[in-house]
Amino acid sequence: MIEPYFVNVDQEILDDLNLRIKNSRWPDEINNSNWNYGANLSYMKELSSYWLNDFSWKKIESEINSFPNFMADIDGHQIHFLHIRGKSKKSIPLIITHGWPGSFIEMLKLIPLLTNDENFSFDLVIPSVIGFGFSSKCVETGCDNAYVADLWHKLMLELGYKKYGAQGGDIGSGISTRLGMKYPEHIIGIHLNYVSDSFKPYLKEKEISEDVIKYNQGLEEWSAKEAGYAYIQSTKPITLAYGLNDSPIGLCAWIVEKFNSWSDNEGNLENIFTKDEILANITLYWVTQSIHSSVRIYNENSKNPMKFGVNDFVKPPVAYANFPKELSKPPRAYMSKGYNVTQWTNMSKGGHFAAMEKPSLLAEDIIKFYKTIE
């Protein structure tokens, strides 16, 4: 069953949020440490002041509600999604999936770019992953990328789309990949702007090139410096969640540090994101109490990594948008061992949050790809 949905967070929840921000206890900080030890203290205080005194969640709600929102019951899970039909006569169905620490809000800038062209457009389905945002939380084990992919396929069939495309970054890339592996006869194409660092195609020893060795070394170096969050979320997520679910400043720091580290911001976070954009996403996590239910997908995915066997291959056509500040930048030849890569674009700017950072570049690449397989 699919029903219209209207976002309306109780004022009591927002009042409690403001009280908690006001009563925050702040840590100390190493002098002149900037972001080198994590979320910068002076910026956090600046952002929290804005959150308390200037930010309006109700304004964000109005923007969200300006699009058609729905709630679908799929296998007992309540799945929140946006469904925007394109203006062309024959729009291509496309399901776009976010990751962590993002949300469906990441994709709002893409909507007009992909739906308004009367000659070529998409019917967009933008869901909230189970455990994120307004979708329900799964309290049983096993809710990994493959599990979510099954739900997405059932959702698309319920909407009347027997053949459709998929797009995703971060966790959304993994879910889109699993869609292509499990339902190749239904997937017309997959557009990705990230591939999981757990991706390992089946390779014979003689096929391991210098590029692959260098790529894997780069991943190891990045993990040593930046992946502490992932180890915690993959192993003991609920221990982390007690603090982040209780402290809005703790939650904000945990998320905003990733937006700073993973974006192409040239040393200033607000070169890319406004405070309202940053806080809209963080407030969504707060009001839905979804930090634990979202991060535990790391734990579930760690039990089912993207390690391909000899017969594993993503058969539908695949496009890859290679943004320069992305966390994982696999060589095309390496990725092609597991994916049917038919389009590869080296982007001039942009990082991990491509739909927010460079929506026009991302939309142009999506359109270019699907025009080739229309």
Residue, then its C-alpha position, 0 to 999 in steps of 0.5 A: m500500500i502506498e499513501p501520500y505523506f506530509v512531513n510535520v515534526d512536533q514543535e515539542i521535539l524542536d523545543d527540546l532540541n533547542l533546549r539541549i543545544k542551549n545547555s551543551r557542555w563544550p570540550d576544550e581544544i588544542n590551540n590552532s588545531n583547526w580540523n586536524y583533531g576532528a570537528n573544529l570547536s570554534y566552527m561548532k560553536e558558530l554553527s550551534s549558535y546559528w542552529l539555535n537562533d536562526f535555523s528554521w526546520k519548518k522552512i526545510e519542511s516546507e521545501i520537502n513538502s513542496f515535492p510529492n512525498f509518499m509512504a509505502d508498506i513493503d514487506g512490513h517496512q514503511i518506506h518514505f520516498l519522493h516521487i516526481r514525474g518528469k515533464s517529457k512524454k516518455s520519462i525514464p524511471l530512475i531510483i536515486t539512493h543516498g548514503w551516510p551521513g546524508s539523506f534524501i535531502e541531498m538529492l533535492k537540487l537534482i530534482p528540477l535538473l532531471t525532471n523539467d526538460e520536456n524533451f528528455s526527463f526522468d520519473l524520480v523515485i528518491p527513497s529514504v534507506i531503511g533506518f534513515g529519515f522517515s523510513s522505518k527502522c529494521v530491528e532484525t539482523g540482515c538489513d544490508n545493501a542486498y536486503v534494501a535492494d530487494l525492497w527497492h525492486k518491490l517498490m519500483l514494481e509497485l509503482g508500475y516500473k518493470k524496467y528502470g535505472a538506478q543511481g547512487g553514491d556511498i551506501g546508495s552505490g552499494i544498493s544500486t550495485r546489488l539491484g544490478m546483480k540481483y535484477p539485471e533483466h529489470i535494470i536498464g542502467i546504473h549510474l554511480n558516483y562512488v564504489s565501496d572500498s570493500f569492492k573486490p572483483y574476482l582477479k587472477e594473480k597475474e591480473i593485479s596491476e600496478d594501478v590496482i596495487k597503488y589504489n589499494q595502498g591509497l585505500e589503506e592510507w586513507s583508512a588509517k587516517e580517516a576510517g575510525y568512524a567506520y570501524i566503530q559503526s561496523t563493530k559497536p554502533i549502539t555504544l556510539a549511539y547512546g551519546l549521539n542520540d542524546s546530544p545534538i552537538g555530539l550528533c552535529a560534530w560526528i556528521v559535520e566533520k564528514f561533510n568537511s573532510w569529504s567535500d571539495n571545499e578548498g579549506n572552507l566548508e561553507n564554500i560548498f554548503t550553507k549552514d541551512e543545508i548542513l543543519a537540515n540534514i543533521t536535524l533530520y537525523w535528530v528529529t527521527q532519532s535515526i543515528h543508530s538505525s542508520v549507522r548499523i547498516y555498516n555492521e550489516n554490510s561488513k558481514n556481506p562485503m562486495k567481494f565478487g566471486v568468479n561468476d559475479f558481474v554487474k551486467p547492466p550498463v554502468a556509468y561512473a562519475n569520478f569526482p576528484k575529492e571522492l574517497s575511493k577512486p578505483p582505476r577504470a580497468y579494475m572496476s570493469k572487472g566487476y561492472n559493465v562500465t560503458q561510460w566514465t567521466n573524470m569530473s573537474k570539481g566535487g567530492h563525496f556529496a556530489a548531488m549537493e556539491k555539484p548537482s549540475l555536473l552530476a545531472e548532466d552526466i546522468i542525462k548523458f548516460y541514459k540518453t545512450i541507452e534510451 
